[in-house]
Amino acid sequence: MKLYTALLLFQEQKLSIGKAAQLSGLCIYDFMMEAGKHNVAVINYDTQDLKQELEVLNEC
């Protein structure tokens, strides 16, 4: 139950990944693996942020 609560709160951006992992009783790596199994994205880039980062990388 703790895992599902942590996943929900993380997905709703009410908890950071570290706090969600702590709530679930898992280390961050294991929490990320569980998130993947439940189709919860652990990396949330919006399109504009990704575009800006790609532009910076292309300048290098």
C-alpha positions as CSV (number, residue, x, y, z in Angstrom):
1,M,0.0,0.0,0.0
2,K,2.9,2.4,0.8
3,L,4.3,1.8,-2.7
4,Y,1.1,2.7,-4.4
5,T,0.5,5.8,-2.3
6,A,4.1,6.9,-3.0
7,L,3.7,6.3,-6.7
8,L,0.4,8.3,-6.8
9,L,1.9,11.2,-4.9
10,F,5.0,11.2,-7.0
11,Q,3.0,11.0,-10.2
12,E,0.9,14.0,-9.1
13,Q,4.1,15.9,-8.3
14,K,3.2,16.2,-4.6
15,L,6.4,14.3,-3.6
16,S,9.9,14.3,-4.9
17,I,11.4,11.0,-6.0
18,G,13.5,10.9,-2.9
19,K,10.6,11.5,-0.6
20,A,8.4,9.0,-2.5
21,A,11.1,6.4,-2.3
22,Q,11.4,7.0,1.4
23,L,7.6,6.7,1.9
24,S,7.6,3.5,0.0
25,G,10.4,2.0,2.1
26,L,12.6,1.5,-1.0
27,C,15.9,3.0,-2.2
28,I,15.6,5.5,-5.0
29,Y,16.8,2.9,-7.6
30,D,14.2,0.3,-6.5
31,F,11.5,3.0,-6.5
32,M,12.4,4.0,-10.0
33,M,12.2,0.4,-11.1
34,E,8.8,0.0,-9.5
35,A,7.6,3.2,-11.1
36,G,8.6,1.8,-14.5
37,K,6.7,-1.4,-13.9
38,H,3.6,0.7,-13.1
39,N,4.1,3.1,-16.1
40,V,4.9,6.1,-13.9
41,A,7.5,8.3,-15.6
42,V,10.4,9.2,-13.4
43,I,11.8,11.9,-15.7
44,N,9.4,14.7,-16.5
45,Y,10.7,17.1,-19.2
46,D,8.2,19.4,-20.8
47,T,8.8,19.9,-24.5
48,Q,10.2,23.4,-24.1
49,D,12.8,22.3,-21.5
50,L,14.0,19.5,-23.7
51,K,14.2,21.8,-26.7
52,Q,16.4,24.3,-24.7
53,E,18.7,21.6,-23.5
54,L,19.1,20.1,-27.0
55,E,20.0,23.6,-28.3
56,V,22.7,24.0,-25.6
57,L,24.1,20.5,-26.5
58,N,24.2,21.4,-30.2
59,E,26.2,24.5,-29.4
60,C,29.0,22.4,-27.9
